[in-house]
Amino acid sequence: MIWDQLTSPGINALPRSMPVLLPIAATEQHGAHLPVATDHLIASHFARQLHVRIPDHVLILPTLTVGYSQHHMAFPGTLTLSHKTLLAVITEILESVASHGFKTLVIFNAHGGNLAIGQVALEQFGAQHPECRVVFATWWRIAAETLFGITETGPGGVGHACEFETSLMLRIAPDLVDRTQIIAGGNQATFEWAEGDMLRGAKAGLFRSMPSMSPTGVYGDPRAGSVEKGARIEAIVLSELQAIILSLASNSI
Protein backbone atom coordinates (compact mmCIF):
# COMPACT_ATOMS: atom_id res chain seq x y z
CA MET A 1 0.00 0.00 0.00
CA ILE A 2 1.11 3.55 -0.72
CA TRP A 3 0.99 5.84 2.34
CA ASP A 4 0.12 9.11 0.62
CA GLN A 5 -2.49 7.55 -1.67
CA LEU A 6 -4.58 6.42 1.29
CA THR A 7 -6.99 8.50 3.35
CA SER A 8 -6.31 9.17 7.01
CA PRO A 9 -9.08 6.71 8.07
CA GLY A 10 -7.65 4.20 5.59
CA ILE A 11 -4.24 4.36 7.23
CA ASN A 12 -5.81 4.16 10.66
CA ALA A 13 -7.59 0.93 9.69
CA LEU A 14 -4.34 -0.86 8.81
CA PRO A 15 -2.77 -3.40 11.16
CA ARG A 16 0.06 -1.77 13.10
CA SER A 17 2.19 -4.87 12.53
CA MET A 18 2.49 -3.98 8.81
CA PRO A 19 6.10 -3.09 7.83
CA VAL A 20 6.47 0.54 6.75
CA LEU A 21 9.14 1.27 4.13
CA LEU A 22 10.92 4.64 3.82
CA PRO A 23 12.89 4.91 0.54
CA ILE A 24 15.83 7.33 0.82
CA ALA A 25 17.94 8.44 -2.12
CA ALA A 26 19.59 11.54 -3.64
CA THR A 27 19.43 14.21 -6.32
CA GLU A 28 22.93 14.47 -7.75
CA GLN A 29 24.98 14.31 -10.94
CA HIS A 30 25.23 10.97 -12.71
CA GLY A 31 27.61 11.86 -15.50
CA ALA A 32 26.50 13.19 -18.87
CA HIS A 33 24.13 10.32 -19.69
CA LEU A 34 21.88 9.92 -16.64
CA PRO A 35 19.56 12.47 -14.96
CA VAL A 36 20.22 13.88 -11.51
CA ALA A 37 17.05 12.04 -10.41
CA THR A 38 18.66 8.63 -10.99
CA ASP A 39 18.94 7.48 -7.38
CA HIS A 40 15.45 8.47 -6.32
CA LEU A 41 13.90 7.10 -9.52
CA ILE A 42 15.54 3.75 -8.76
CA ALA A 43 14.43 3.81 -5.11
CA SER A 44 10.86 4.74 -6.02
CA HIS A 45 10.73 2.10 -8.76
CA PHE A 46 11.78 -0.68 -6.41
CA ALA A 47 9.24 0.53 -3.85
CA ARG A 48 6.41 0.65 -6.40
CA GLN A 49 7.23 -2.79 -7.74
CA LEU A 50 7.30 -4.15 -4.18
CA HIS A 51 3.80 -2.72 -3.75
CA VAL A 52 2.70 -4.46 -6.97
CA ARG A 53 4.04 -7.77 -5.67
CA ILE A 54 2.82 -7.68 -2.06
CA PRO A 55 0.39 -4.76 -1.62
CA ASP A 56 -1.22 -6.16 1.51
CA HIS A 57 2.07 -6.71 3.35
CA VAL A 58 3.89 -3.37 3.12
CA LEU A 59 3.10 0.32 3.54
CA ILE A 60 5.35 2.58 1.44
CA LEU A 61 6.19 6.14 2.45
CA PRO A 62 7.07 8.97 0.01
CA THR A 63 10.67 8.75 -1.19
CA LEU A 64 13.17 11.10 0.43
CA THR A 65 14.64 12.50 -2.79
CA VAL A 66 17.57 14.55 -1.43
CA GLY A 67 20.29 12.92 0.65
CA TYR A 68 23.94 13.52 1.54
CA SER A 69 25.79 14.42 -1.66
CA GLN A 70 28.40 16.94 -0.55
CA HIS A 71 31.12 14.98 -2.36
CA HIS A 72 29.27 15.59 -5.68
CA MET A 73 28.75 19.35 -5.26
CA ALA A 74 31.49 20.23 -7.77
CA PHE A 75 29.07 19.01 -10.47
CA PRO A 76 26.11 21.27 -11.36
CA GLY A 77 22.65 20.02 -10.52
CA THR A 78 23.59 18.24 -7.31
CA LEU A 79 21.52 18.96 -4.19
CA THR A 80 22.62 17.98 -0.71
CA LEU A 81 21.58 17.91 2.91
CA SER A 82 24.12 17.98 5.71
CA HIS A 83 24.66 14.81 7.72
CA LYS A 84 22.91 16.50 10.66
CA THR A 85 19.89 17.52 8.59
CA LEU A 86 19.58 14.14 6.86
CA LEU A 87 19.67 12.34 10.20
CA ALA A 88 17.03 14.70 11.57
CA VAL A 89 14.75 14.24 8.54
CA ILE A 90 14.95 10.44 8.60
CA THR A 91 14.46 10.34 12.35
CA GLU A 92 11.52 12.73 12.37
CA ILE A 93 9.74 10.83 9.59
CA LEU A 94 10.19 7.60 11.55
CA GLU A 95 8.98 9.39 14.70
CA SER A 96 5.82 10.40 12.84
CA VAL A 97 5.19 6.85 11.66
CA ALA A 98 5.83 5.39 15.12
CA SER A 99 3.50 7.94 16.71
CA HIS A 100 0.67 6.41 14.65
CA GLY A 101 1.43 3.03 16.20
CA PHE A 102 3.46 1.31 13.46
CA LYS A 103 6.37 -0.61 14.94
CA THR A 104 8.21 -2.23 12.03
CA LEU A 105 10.17 0.38 10.09
CA VAL A 106 12.43 -0.24 7.09
CA ILE A 107 14.79 2.41 5.72
CA PHE A 108 15.42 1.43 2.10
CA ASN A 109 18.48 3.17 0.65
CA ALA A 110 19.52 3.84 -2.96
CA HIS A 111 22.54 6.14 -2.49
CA GLY A 112 26.06 5.42 -1.27
CA GLY A 113 26.37 8.80 0.43
CA ASN A 114 23.50 7.86 2.77
CA LEU A 115 25.14 4.73 4.12
CA ALA A 116 26.82 6.27 7.15
CA ILE A 117 23.84 8.31 8.33
CA GLY A 118 21.45 5.46 7.57
CA GLN A 119 23.38 3.28 10.00
CA VAL A 120 23.38 6.06 12.62
CA ALA A 121 19.62 6.49 12.17
CA LEU A 122 19.15 2.75 12.62
CA GLU A 123 21.16 2.61 15.84
CA GLN A 124 19.91 5.88 17.32
CA PHE A 125 16.22 5.39 16.59
CA GLY A 126 16.35 1.73 17.58
CA ALA A 127 17.92 2.54 20.93
CA GLN A 128 15.40 5.29 21.63
CA HIS A 129 12.41 3.17 20.55
CA PRO A 130 12.81 -0.35 21.95
CA GLU A 131 9.14 -0.99 21.13
CA CYS A 132 9.99 -0.73 17.42
CA ARG A 133 11.92 -2.96 15.06
CA VAL A 134 14.07 -0.92 12.66
CA VAL A 135 15.88 -2.16 9.55
CA PHE A 136 18.35 -0.38 7.23
CA ALA A 137 18.75 -1.96 3.79
CA THR A 138 20.61 -0.76 0.68
CA TRP A 139 19.50 -2.21 -2.65
CA TRP A 140 22.84 -3.43 -3.97
CA ARG A 141 23.99 -4.79 -0.61
CA ILE A 142 20.95 -6.97 0.04
CA ALA A 143 21.58 -8.73 -3.28
CA ALA A 144 25.36 -8.40 -3.66
CA GLU A 145 26.15 -12.11 -3.80
CA THR A 146 23.77 -12.75 -6.68
CA LEU A 147 24.56 -9.48 -8.46
CA PHE A 148 28.18 -10.58 -8.77
CA GLY A 149 26.94 -13.07 -11.35
CA ILE A 150 25.64 -10.26 -13.57
CA THR A 151 28.43 -7.69 -13.65
CA GLU A 152 30.75 -7.77 -16.65
CA THR A 153 32.96 -4.80 -15.82
CA GLY A 154 35.21 -6.12 -13.05
CA PRO A 155 36.53 -4.20 -10.01
CA GLY A 156 35.47 -0.56 -10.09
CA GLY A 157 32.87 -1.27 -12.74
CA VAL A 158 29.78 -0.81 -10.59
CA GLY A 159 30.42 2.44 -8.80
CA HIS A 160 28.41 5.46 -9.91
CA ALA A 161 26.39 6.12 -13.11
CA CYS A 162 27.82 2.72 -13.96
CA GLU A 163 26.89 -0.60 -15.53
CA PHE A 164 24.18 -1.27 -12.93
CA GLU A 165 22.62 2.18 -12.55
CA THR A 166 22.63 2.67 -16.32
CA SER A 167 20.96 -0.72 -16.81
CA LEU A 168 18.26 0.11 -14.28
CA MET A 169 17.60 3.51 -15.83
CA LEU A 170 17.40 1.99 -19.32
CA ARG A 171 14.61 -0.18 -17.93
CA ILE A 172 12.90 2.36 -15.66
CA ALA A 173 13.12 5.60 -17.63
CA PRO A 174 14.81 5.04 -21.01
CA ASP A 175 13.66 8.44 -22.28
CA LEU A 176 15.86 10.10 -19.64
CA VAL A 177 19.03 8.29 -20.70
CA ASP A 178 21.22 10.09 -23.24
CA ARG A 179 22.71 7.12 -25.06
CA THR A 180 25.01 9.36 -27.09
CA GLN A 181 26.87 10.27 -23.88
CA ILE A 182 27.47 6.73 -22.57
CA ILE A 183 31.25 6.44 -22.28
CA ALA A 184 33.71 4.62 -20.04
CA GLY A 185 34.09 6.10 -16.58
CA GLY A 186 37.14 8.11 -15.64
CA ASN A 187 38.16 5.99 -12.65
CA GLN A 188 41.23 7.44 -10.93
CA ALA A 189 43.45 4.97 -9.07
CA THR A 190 44.27 5.35 -5.40
CA PHE A 191 45.76 3.12 -2.70
CA GLU A 192 45.03 -0.57 -3.30
CA TRP A 193 43.50 -0.89 0.15
CA ALA A 194 41.06 1.97 -0.59
CA GLU A 195 39.80 0.64 -3.92
CA GLY A 196 36.19 -0.55 -4.00
CA ASP A 197 32.79 -0.18 -5.64
CA MET A 198 29.15 -1.07 -4.99
CA LEU A 199 29.89 -4.80 -4.79
CA ARG A 200 33.49 -4.80 -3.60
CA GLY A 201 34.12 -3.04 -0.32
CA ALA A 202 37.44 -1.30 0.32
CA LYS A 203 39.63 -2.61 3.13
CA ALA A 204 39.70 0.86 4.72
CA GLY A 205 37.96 4.13 4.12
CA LEU A 206 39.67 7.05 2.38
CA PHE A 207 37.78 10.28 1.73
CA ARG A 208 37.73 11.21 -1.93
CA SER A 209 35.49 13.77 -3.61
CA MET A 210 33.80 12.54 -6.76
CA PRO A 211 36.01 14.71 -9.05
CA SER A 212 39.08 13.04 -7.52
CA MET A 213 37.54 9.61 -8.14
CA SER A 214 36.42 10.45 -11.67
CA PRO A 215 36.60 13.84 -13.42
CA THR A 216 33.67 12.80 -15.62
CA GLY A 217 31.43 12.03 -12.64
CA VAL A 218 31.14 8.42 -13.83
CA TYR A 219 32.84 5.71 -11.79
CA GLY A 220 32.63 2.40 -13.62
CA ASP A 221 31.71 1.45 -17.17
CA PRO A 222 28.13 2.21 -18.25
CA ARG A 223 28.81 0.84 -21.73
CA ALA A 224 28.00 -2.62 -20.32
CA GLY A 225 24.51 -1.47 -19.33
CA SER A 226 21.41 -2.86 -21.03
CA VAL A 227 17.65 -3.07 -20.63
CA GLU A 228 17.91 -6.84 -20.22
CA LYS A 229 20.49 -6.48 -17.47
CA GLY A 230 18.30 -3.89 -15.78
CA ALA A 231 15.42 -6.39 -15.73
CA ARG A 232 17.67 -9.03 -14.17
CA ILE A 233 18.95 -6.62 -11.51
CA GLU A 234 15.39 -5.54 -10.72
CA ALA A 235 14.18 -9.13 -10.31
CA ILE A 236 17.08 -10.07 -8.02
CA VAL A 237 16.79 -7.02 -5.78
CA LEU A 238 12.99 -7.27 -5.53
CA SER A 239 13.22 -10.93 -4.59
CA GLU A 240 15.61 -10.14 -1.73
CA LEU A 241 13.63 -7.10 -0.58
CA GLN A 242 10.36 -9.00 -0.68
CA ALA A 243 11.87 -11.78 1.42
CA ILE A 244 12.97 -9.26 4.05
CA ILE A 245 9.55 -7.59 4.18
CA LEU A 246 7.60 -10.86 4.34
CA SER A 247 9.83 -12.19 7.11
CA LEU A 248 9.13 -9.03 9.11
CA ALA A 249 5.41 -9.16 8.35
CA SER A 250 5.13 -12.78 9.49
CA ASN A 251 6.96 -12.13 12.77
CA SER A 252 5.21 -9.17 14.34
CA ILE A 253 6.38 -7.56 17.56
C-alpha positions as semicolon CSV with decimal commas, in nm:
position;residue;x (nm);y (nm);z (nm)
1;M;0,000;0,000;0,000
2;I;0,111;0,355;-0,072
3;W;0,099;0,584;0,234
4;D;0,012;0,911;0,062
5;Q;-0,249;0,755;-0,167
6;L;-0,458;0,642;0,129
7;T;-0,699;0,850;0,335
8;S;-0,631;0,917;0,701
9;P;-0,908;0,671;0,807
10;G;-0,765;0,420;0,559
11;I;-0,424;0,436;0,723
12;N;-0,581;0,416;1,066
13;A;-0,759;0,093;0,969
14;L;-0,434;-0,086;0,881
15;P;-0,277;-0,340;1,116
16;R;0,006;-0,177;1,310
17;S;0,219;-0,487;1,253
18;M;0,249;-0,398;0,881
19;P;0,610;-0,309;0,783
20;V;0,647;0,054;0,675
21;L;0,914;0,127;0,413
22;L;1,092;0,464;0,382
23;P;1,289;0,491;0,054
24;I;1,583;0,733;0,082
25;A;1,794;0,844;-0,212
26;A;1,959;1,154;-0,364
27;T;1,943;1,421;-0,632
28;E;2,293;1,447;-0,775
29;Q;2,498;1,431;-1,094
30;H;2,523;1,097;-1,271
31;G;2,761;1,186;-1,550
32;A;2,650;1,319;-1,887
33;H;2,413;1,032;-1,969
34;L;2,188;0,992;-1,664
35;P;1,956;1,247;-1,496
36;V;2,022;1,388;-1,151
37;A;1,705;1,204;-1,041
38;T;1,866;0,863;-1,099
39;D;1,894;0,748;-0,738
40;H;1,545;0,847;-0,632
41;L;1,390;0,710;-0,952
42;I;1,554;0,375;-0,876
43;A;1,443;0,381;-0,511
44;S;1,086;0,474;-0,602
45;H;1,073;0,210;-0,876
46;F;1,178;-0,068;-0,641
47;A;0,924;0,053;-0,385
48;R;0,641;0,065;-0,640
49;Q;0,723;-0,279;-0,774
50;L;0,730;-0,415;-0,418
51;H;0,380;-0,272;-0,375
52;V;0,270;-0,446;-0,697
53;R;0,404;-0,777;-0,567
54;I;0,282;-0,768;-0,206
55;P;0,039;-0,476;-0,162
56;D;-0,122;-0,616;0,151
57;H;0,207;-0,671;0,335
58;V;0,389;-0,337;0,312
59;L;0,310;0,032;0,354
60;I;0,535;0,258;0,144
61;L;0,619;0,614;0,245
62;P;0,707;0,897;0,001
63;T;1,067;0,875;-0,119
64;L;1,317;1,110;0,043
65;T;1,464;1,250;-0,279
66;V;1,757;1,455;-0,143
67;G;2,029;1,292;0,065
68;Y;2,394;1,352;0,154
69;S;2,579;1,442;-0,166
70;Q;2,840;1,694;-0,055
71;H;3,112;1,498;-0,236
72;H;2,927;1,559;-0,568
73;M;2,875;1,935;-0,526
74;A;3,149;2,023;-0,777
75;F;2,907;1,901;-1,047
76;P;2,611;2,127;-1,136
77;G;2,265;2,002;-1,052
78;T;2,359;1,824;-0,731
79;L;2,152;1,896;-0,419
80;T;2,262;1,798;-0,071
81;L;2,158;1,791;0,291
82;S;2,412;1,798;0,571
83;H;2,466;1,481;0,772
84;K;2,291;1,650;1,066
85;T;1,989;1,752;0,859
86;L;1,958;1,414;0,686
87;L;1,967;1,234;1,020
88;A;1,703;1,470;1,157
89;V;1,475;1,424;0,854
90;I;1,495;1,044;0,860
91;T;1,446;1,034;1,235
92;E;1,152;1,273;1,237
93;I;0,974;1,083;0,959
94;L;1,019;0,760;1,155
95;E;0,898;0,939;1,470
96;S;0,582;1,040;1,284
97;V;0,519;0,685;1,166
98;A;0,583;0,539;1,512
99;S;0,350;0,794;1,671
100;H;0,067;0,641;1,465
101;G;0,143;0,303;1,620
102;F;0,346;0,131;1,346
103;K;0,637;-0,061;1,494
104;T;0,821;-0,223;1,203
105;L;1,017;0,038;1,009
106;V;1,243;-0,024;0,709
107;I;1,479;0,241;0,572
108;F;1,542;0,143;0,210
109;N;1,848;0,317;0,065
110;A;1,952;0,384;-0,296
111;H;2,254;0,614;-0,249
112;G;2,606;0,542;-0,127
113;G;2,637;0,880;0,043
114;N;2,350;0,786;0,277
115;L;2,514;0,473;0,412
116;A;2,682;0,627;0,715
117;I;2,384;0,831;0,833
118;G;2,145;0,546;0,757
119;Q;2,338;0,328;1,000
120;V;2,338;0,606;1,262
121;A;1,962;0,649;1,217
122;L;1,915;0,275;1,262
123;E;2,116;0,261;1,584
124;Q;1,991;0,588;1,732
125;F;1,622;0,539;1,659
126;G;1,635;0,173;1,758
127;A;1,792;0,254;2,093
128;Q;1,540;0,529;2,163
129;H;1,241;0,317;2,055
130;P;1,281;-0,035;2,195
131;E;0,914;-0,099;2,113
132;C;0,999;-0,073;1,742
133;R;1,192;-0,296;1,506
134;V;1,407;-0,092;1,266
135;V;1,588;-0,216;0,955
136;F;1,835;-0,038;0,723
137;A;1,875;-0,196;0,379
138;T;2,061;-0,076;0,068
139;W;1,950;-0,221;-0,265
140;W;2,284;-0,343;-0,397
141;R;2,399;-0,479;-0,061
142;I;2,095;-0,697;0,004
143;A;2,158;-0,873;-0,328
144;A;2,536;-0,840;-0,366
145;E;2,615;-1,211;-0,380
146;T;2,377;-1,275;-0,668
147;L;2,456;-0,948;-0,846
148;F;2,818;-1,058;-0,877
149;G;2,694;-1,307;-1,135
150;I;2,564;-1,026;-1,357
151;T;2,843;-0,769;-1,365
152;E;3,075;-0,777;-1,665
153;T;3,296;-0,480;-1,582
154;G;3,521;-0,612;-1,305
155;P;3,653;-0,420;-1,001
156;G;3,547;-0,056;-1,009
157;G;3,287;-0,127;-1,274
158;V;2,978;-0,081;-1,059
159;G;3,042;0,244;-0,880
160;H;2,841;0,546;-0,991
161;A;2,639;0,612;-1,311
162;C;2,782;0,272;-1,396
163;E;2,689;-0,060;-1,553
164;F;2,418;-0,127;-1,293
165;E;2,262;0,218;-1,255
166;T;2,263;0,267;-1,632
167;S;2,096;-0,072;-1,681
168;L;1,826;0,011;-1,428
169;M;1,760;0,351;-1,583
170;L;1,740;0,199;-1,932
171;R;1,461;-0,018;-1,793
172;I;1,290;0,236;-1,566
173;A;1,312;0,560;-1,763
174;P;1,481;0,504;-2,101
175;D;1,366;0,844;-2,228
176;L;1,586;1,010;-1,964
177;V;1,903;0,829;-2,070
178;D;2,122;1,009;-2,324
179;R;2,271;0,712;-2,506
180;T;2,501;0,936;-2,709
181;Q;2,687;1,027;-2,388
182;I;2,747;0,673;-2,257
183;I;3,125;0,644;-2,228
184;A;3,371;0,462;-2,004
185;G;3,409;0,610;-1,658
186;G;3,714;0,811;-1,564
187;N;3,816;0,599;-1,265
188;Q;4,123;0,744;-1,093
189;A;4,345;0,497;-0,907
190;T;4,427;0,535;-0,540
191;F;4,576;0,312;-0,270
192;E;4,503;-0,057;-0,330
193;W;4,350;-0,089;0,015
194;A;4,106;0,197;-0,059
195;E;3,980;0,064;-0,392
196;G;3,619;-0,055;-0,400
197;D;3,279;-0,018;-0,564
198;M;2,915;-0,107;-0,499
199;L;2,989;-0,480;-0,479
200;R;3,349;-0,480;-0,360
201;G;3,412;-0,304;-0,032
202;A;3,744;-0,130;0,032
203;K;3,963;-0,261;0,313
204;A;3,970;0,086;0,472
205;G;3,796;0,413;0,412
206;L;3,967;0,705;0,238
207;F;3,778;1,028;0,173
208;R;3,773;1,121;-0,193
209;S;3,549;1,377;-0,361
210;M;3,380;1,254;-0,676
211;P;3,601;1,471;-0,905
212;S;3,908;1,304;-0,752
213;M;3,754;0,961;-0,814
214;S;3,642;1,045;-1,167
215;P;3,660;1,384;-1,342
216;T;3,367;1,280;-1,562
217;G;3,143;1,203;-1,264
218;V;3,114;0,842;-1,383
219;Y;3,284;0,571;-1,179
220;G;3,263;0,240;-1,362
221;D;3,171;0,145;-1,717
222;P;2,813;0,221;-1,825
223;R;2,881;0,084;-2,173
224;A;2,800;-0,262;-2,032
225;G;2,451;-0,147;-1,933
226;S;2,141;-0,286;-2,103
227;V;1,765;-0,307;-2,063
228;E;1,791;-0,684;-2,022
229;K;2,049;-0,648;-1,747
230;G;1,830;-0,389;-1,578
231;A;1,542;-0,639;-1,573
232;R;1,767;-0,903;-1,417
233;I;1,895;-0,662;-1,151
234;E;1,539;-0,554;-1,072
235;A;1,418;-0,913;-1,031
236;I;1,708;-1,007;-0,802
237;V;1,679;-0,702;-0,578
238;L;1,299;-0,727;-0,553
239;S;1,322;-1,093;-0,459
240;E;1,561;-1,014;-0,173
241;L;1,363;-0,710;-0,058
242;Q;1,036;-0,900;-0,068
243;A;1,187;-1,178;0,142
244;I;1,297;-0,926;0,405
245;I;0,955;-0,759;0,418
246;L;0,760;-1,086;0,434
247;S;0,983;-1,219;0,711
248;L;0,913;-0,903;0,911
249;A;0,541;-0,916;0,835
250;S;0,513;-1,278;0,949
251;N;0,696;-1,213;1,277
252;S;0,521;-0,917;1,434
253;I;0,638;-0,756;1,756
